[in-house]
Amino acid sequence: VRAAGVIVVASAGNDASTSPFYPAAYDGVVSVAATTIEKTRAPYSNGGATIDVAAPGGYNGTDLNGDGLADGVVSTIGDDSGTGISYAYAALMGTSMAAPHIAGVAALMKAIYPALSPDDFDSLLATGAITEDLGAAGRDNVFGHGLIDAQQAVIAALDLANANGAPTGPILTGSPSSLNF
């Protein structure tokens, strides 16, 4: 799938272990660890030599922002235990909450620069161009290459598109008093 241009993203696991967790530990898969609201390692998050990047995974054991809700990642849920499906929101936690952040950022990047390859993405991770370095300087076994930074990733995709003569399309900007296309 990498040869077809697909960036494969997987959760690193929630066992607080450094043992490889599959499929995230396979070569060519972006392995995602989880952070808390304080940009620290989530206590359940796996780590180790196969971790590539970190993203918010939440931690429901705290309410550090004082909003009366657990510091998880707010997600939609559906309860189908009754006669229909009841939809709601819940604060969830896990590397399965973190991995979609990476997939979403990769999708944003591909929307700007459709030719973005998995190798391009890996290179941007390795150079720190799309992450905030956390933990030990450079790549480490807790955060990989760092905490994903969506703004930096979009800028990097724009830079790649401009360097390769690719059209970047319209840019939407907004402010409290106006919307500009």
N, C-alpha and C positions, 0 to 999 in steps of 0.2 A: 504494500500500500504506500510505503514511502516513495517508491519509484513513480507512483501515480501522483505524487505531490501532496499526499495526505500527512498532516501532522498528527501523530497518534499520541494521545494524552491519557494517563491512567493514575488512579489514586495509589499512593505509596503504602496505604494500610494503617490500621488503627490499633496496633498491638504494642506501641511504645518499644518497638524492637529495631535492631539494626540488621536483622537478617533480610536478605532479598525477598521481596514480595512481588508475586507475579499476577498480572502481566506487566506491572509497572517496571520491574527490574530487567525486562528484556532490552537488548540493544535496539536502539531506534525508537524507543518509547519514551516520552517525556514523563518522568516520574515526579509526582507532586506531593510534597509534604504540606502539613497544615500549620498555620500560625493562629495566635489568639488576637484579641482586640489590641493588645499591647505590643504586637509584633514580636512576640516570643514564641518559642516552640510550643505547640499545643501538647499537653501532657500525654495524650494518646497517640500522637503522630509517630509513624515509623521514620527512621532516619537511615543513615548508612551511605556506603559508597555509590549506591545507585540513584540517590536523590539528585534530581536536576534543578528543581525550582520549588519555591514555597508560595502559598497563597492563603488568603483567609479561610480558615476551616471552622473557626468559632470554638467556644468553650462554654458550655452551659452551667459550669460550676461557679460562675462569677456574674456580677452585674456591675462592672467597673465604670460604666458610663452613667450609672444611676437612673436609668430610664424605667426601672421596675421590671425589665425583661432580662432573661438570661442572655449572655453575650455570644449566642450562637449566630449562625447565618440564617436570616429569614428566608424561608422557602415556602412554596405552595405545597399543600398536602391534600390528599383525597381519602376519605373514609368510605369504603364500600361495604361495611359490615351490616348496613341496613338494607332497605329495599332499593335505594338509589345511592348516588355518590354525593357525599357532603364535602364541599370544598372549604378550605381554611388556610391559614398561614401558621407556621410554627418556627421556632428557633431550633435549628438542627445543628449538629456538629459532626465533623469527621473529614478525612481526606477526600471523601466523596462530595463534600461541600466545596473543597478547595480546587479539585480538578476542573470543575466547570468554569471557574474563574480563568484558568489557563486556556481552556478551549475557547472561551468567549474572546479573550484577548487575541488569540491566534486567528479567530474568525474576523475580528476587526481589522487585523493586519492584512489578511487576505482580501478583505473588501476594498482596501486601499491599494494593495499591490497583489493582484491575483497570481502573479508568477512567484510569490513567496514560496520557497521550497522548505521541506523539513531541515535540510542542511543550513539554509539561511537562518531559520528559527534557532537551531542549535548554536550556530555561530554567534547570533545576537545574545543568546543566554550566556554563552561562555565568555564573551567580552564584557558582560555587565551592562550592555547598552539598553536592556529592557527590564532591568531589575534594580532594586535597592539592596545593596550589600548589607546583610545582617550576620551576626555571629563573627567567626574568625574571618579575617580579610580574604577575599577571593572565594573560591568554591570550598564549601565545608560539608560535612556529613549530616548537618541538621537542616540547613536551608538550601543546600545545593548552591546554585549561583546567586541566590538571593530571593527576595520577595518581589513578585511580579509588579511592574509599574505600568498600568495601562496607558497612561499619557506618554511615557517614554517609548512604549511599543508602537503607538500610533505615529509618533514622530519618526521613529526608525523606519517604519513602513513607508512613510512619505519620502524619507531620504532615499530609500531603495528605489522607489518609483521614479523619483526625479533623476537619480543617477542613471537609470536605465531607460529614460525617455518615455515612461509609461504615463498615460493620463491618470490623474488622481481624482477626477470627478469633483462635484460640488462639495463645499465645506459648509456645514451648518454652524452658526454661532448664535448665541442667545444672551440676553441680559434681562434684568427685571422689567425694563421698559420697551424692549424691542426684540424682534426675531428677524434675522438676516440670513437669506439663502445665498 
